Amino acid sequence: MKKYILAPLCSAFIVPGLGQIINQSLKKGLFILSVVFFLFVVGTMKLFFIIQSAIADANAGWFNTAPIGERLQGKDLTVLWLLLGLFALVWVYSILDAFWVGKELERQ
């Protein structure tokens, strides 16, 4: 399979940054992998703290009978949306860069 097809497919469906590694751009691929890992860890931690806060609100008193889903709706999810947007940008960049570099390598 041609590199300009294989690289973006790997970046899109397996792991962002893998296409850069296939295209022999090791530093760029490792940087993208580390950014994706960082965004995943930070997003997971933020989600954990939001859920923990909603559970703590439920245990605060016997008079709070709202289900956890309703309490989660009242939480500020701006940071999670920002992290998801950043991940989407890195993912799209990874796919496009892998395609362009792979196509350039095929021409040479």
C-alpha positions in Angstrom: 0.0 0.0 0.0 1.3 3.5 -0.8 2.6 5.6 2.0 0.4 8.6 1.3 -2.6 6.3 1.9 -1.3 4.1 4.7 0.1 6.9 6.9 -3.1 9.0 7.2 -5.2 5.9 7.7 -2.9 4.9 10.7 -3.1 8.4 12.1 -6.9 8.5 11.7 -8.0 5.1 12.9 -5.2 3.8 15.1 -3.2 6.5 16.9 -2.6 10.1 16.0 1.1 10.5 15.3 1.6 6.9 14.0 1.4 8.2 10.4 4.3 10.5 11.0 6.3 7.7 12.4 5.5 5.6 9.3 6.6 8.6 7.1 9.9 8.5 9.1 9.3 11.8 10.9 10.1 10.3 14.3 10.3 13.5 16.3 7.1 14.9 14.9 5.3 11.6 15.5 6.5 11.3 19.1 5.5 15.0 19.7 2.0 14.3 18.5 1.8 11.1 20.5 2.9 12.9 23.6 0.4 15.8 23.1 -2.5 13.3 22.6 -1.4 11.4 25.7 -1.2 14.6 27.7 -4.7 15.7 26.5 -6.1 12.3 27.4 -4.6 12.3 30.9 -5.7 15.8 31.7 -9.2 15.2 30.3 -9.6 12.0 32.3 -8.4 13.7 35.5 -10.9 16.6 34.9 -13.7 14.2 34.2 -12.9 12.3 37.4 -13.0 15.5 39.5 -16.3 16.6 38.0 -17.9 13.2 38.7 -16.3 13.1 42.2 -17.8 16.6 42.9 -21.3 15.4 41.8 -21.1 12.4 44.0 -19.9 14.5 46.9 -22.9 16.8 46.3 -25.2 13.8 46.5 -23.7 12.7 49.8 -23.9 16.2 51.3 -27.3 15.8 52.7 -30.4 13.6 52.8 -32.5 16.4 51.3 -30.7 16.3 47.9 -32.6 13.7 45.9 -31.7 14.8 42.4 -30.1 12.0 40.4 -26.4 12.2 39.5 -27.2 12.9 35.9 -29.0 16.1 36.8 -26.2 17.2 39.1 -23.7 16.6 36.3 -25.7 18.9 34.0 -25.1 21.7 36.5 -21.3 21.4 36.4 -19.0 23.5 34.2 -17.7 21.4 31.4 -15.9 24.2 29.5 -12.5 22.7 30.1 -13.6 19.3 28.9 -14.9 20.8 25.7 -11.7 22.8 25.2 -9.6 19.6 25.6 -11.8 17.8 23.2 -11.5 20.6 20.7 -7.7 20.6 21.0 -7.6 16.8 20.6 -9.7 17.2 17.4 -7.3 19.8 16.0 -4.3 17.6 16.7 -6.0 14.6 15.2 -7.0 16.4 12.0 -3.5 17.9 11.7 -2.0 14.5 12.2 -4.1 13.0 9.3 -3.4 15.9 6.9 0.3 16.1 7.7 0.7 12.3 7.2 -1.1 12.5 3.9 0.9 15.5 2.6 4.3 14.1 3.7 3.5 10.6 2.4 2.4 12.0 -1.0 5.7 14.1 -1.1 7.7 11.0 -0.2 6.0 9.0 -3.0 6.9 11.7 -5.6 10.6 11.5 -4.7 
